[in-house]
Amino acid sequence: MLFEFRCKKCGTITEAIVKGDVKEVECSKCDAKAEKIISAPHFHIHGFNATNGYSNEKEIKPKVG
C-alpha cells in the first residue's frame, strides 16, 4: 500500500509502497528515519448515485403491482 512518511530530521514528506505494519522508512532527502503519518485518502468514485447506488446513466423505475 502507498503511505506517506515524515522525516524526523528535515521534515521532508516521502511516499513509499510498503506493507501496512511498516512504521518507518529512510528519508529520500537526508537518509534519516521517517515516520508514517496519517493523511487523507485521495480517490474519487465515479458513477455512484445516492438514490440507486449505481450509475445515474440509467433510470430505475419502481416496480408496480
C-alpha positions, 0 to 999 in steps of 0.5 A, spaced: 500 500 500 502 507 498 503 511 505 506 517 506 512 518 511 515 524 515 522 525 516 524 526 523 530 530 521 528 535 515 521 534 515 521 532 508 514 528 506 516 521 502 511 516 499 513 509 499 509 502 497 510 498 503 506 493 507 501 496 512 505 494 519 511 498 516 512 504 521 518 507 518 522 508 512 529 512 510 528 519 508 529 520 500 532 527 502 537 526 508 537 518 509 534 519 516 528 515 519 521 517 517 515 516 520 508 514 517 503 519 518 496 519 517 493 523 511 487 523 507 485 518 502 485 521 495 480 517 490 474 519 487 468 514 485 465 515 479 458 513 477 455 512 484 448 515 485 445 516 492 438 514 490 440 507 486 447 506 488 449 505 481 450 509 475 445 515 474 446 513 466 440 509 467 433 510 470 430 505 475 423 505 475 419 502 481 416 496 480 408 496 480 403 491 482 
